Structure formats: C-alpha cells, structure tokens
Amino acid sequence: MDYRIAGGQFEVPADLPEVPGHPVEAHERFYQFVIRRLKALLRFQKIPVTVYGAEHLPTDGGAIVAMNHTGYYDFIFGEVGPHVRGQRLLRFMAKKEVFDTPLVGTAMRYMDHVPVDRSAGGGSVGLAVERVKAGQLVGIFPEATISRSFELATFKNGAARIAQQADAPLVPMVTWGSQRFWTKGRKKELGRNGYPAIIRYGAPVDTSGDPEEVIVRLKAAMQKLLDESRAEYAERFGPFEDGLDWLPASMGGSAPTPEEADEINARVKAERAAKKEAKKSRKLGRRAKKRN
C-alpha cells in the first residue's frame, strides 16, 4: 500500500481524500493549541502513527465515535483521525470527577468535552445527544474503563442510544499500541521509545433495532478492526517474543485474561469502596468528638 503524510506527521493511505479545514472547529484556538501540543508530544516520543479509514469520519455534522480502551494515550490517538479530516475535534465523554478538578476541569470545559455522571447516566446521554445534534463529533469508550486484558471487554449501550436519539452515524474505531505507553497494571514507558501505533476506523454501524442489538453489531465491527490492526502490527513491527506484558494472553502475552481482568477490577473496586467508607467513618468520628 502507498502512503502519504497528513496533518504534518501521520501516515495515511495515499488515496485518502484531502479536505479543507472545518469552518468552525479548525479555528477553535484553545483546543487547536492543545492538539498542537499533543502532536509535539508524539514527535518528541518518536511515535509513528498510521491511520486507516479516516474517510468514514464526516467532514461536517455530528457523529458518535466508539473507541476501544487499552491505555491513557487513547485520548491522544482519538484526536488523530478527526485532525486529518479537516482539523475536526473530538469531544470525549469523561467522568464528571475529571471536570471537578481545578486545572484539568477548566481545560475540559474549554474544549467542550462531555461530563458523565455515572450515578445518573441518562442525563449524560441527553447531553451527548445535544452535542451530536449540534454537529459535534463525540467520542465514547463503550467499555467505560481501560481493559486490563487488552481485549474488548463488556460494552455498555450508551453509544447506541446516543446515535439512535441523535439520528447520527456510529463510527467504530480501534487503536492498537496505546497500551505500550501508559496503562493500568504495567510500568509507564513515556520516553523516546518510538513505539508505533495503528488507528483504524470502520464504516458506520447500522443503528436500527434495539440498542443491545446495535451494541452487538458495534462490538463485532470493532473486533474485526482490532484483528486487522493486530495482524498488521505484528507483521510490520514484529516479531514479538512471548510473555510481553503489553500483549494479550490470547497472543502469547502475559496480560491478564478477560476473566482475570474482571477479578482484578472487582477487587480494586471493592478496595476503593472500603477506603471511601473508612474515610467517611473517620470524618464522622471527628465530628462526633467535636460535638462532645
């Protein structure tokens, strides 16, 4: 396959049509400033990024982009496809707690990302629907959290409900390689390591029928994209030895199996709940002492 460079540094198929900058999003000063900084970070780390299927992203109008989640760099790689399609911007759905932090929260609001209150998910869906109807690209992780197994975990149906209610395209996307930089359960590797990443988009998924049926189709489409990306990654950048902790167990790696990952997540969740309860008890104890 022949390639060309798009966005100044990303490898795309040579036949990907060049498009003009989005009339509004390409001129959002703060968010575009952030994109430039993220691109500089990828250049510093010498990370080669190859993007396939960006033509499936609309150059104008709203859409839901459903992404797999294997590491914290997914937020960076999620911006690449829209960037090479007219410097469009992706508004991520992120947990509300992130927006409550002073510095990061302010930046998230400036970039018009979408807060998700996990205790009231319906309201978050409504806000995302409004954003998509207003013409924005909204990014969502159907797995809701990082997959420690690096396989596709259980999907929630929010992506399907948003796409249906907004009457907008539901575009599947996968990234492979993100887990090598920064993820749960393994040491960060944030130096100039030159680890590659592959990003792949697919055609919009059929959103007719029950949301659960849509999610089944979405997961199948993303699995196909993931299998293609893994195979290409191994062919272009491998071979890789067995036992590597960034490779899934199904590929000979030492990452947890999906079942083991579920057990780890359940244990971590229980530990966090216990710490939260203990903190609450200490706080109540201090109040009681003051009253006495």
Disulfide bonds with the S-S distance in Angstrom:
none
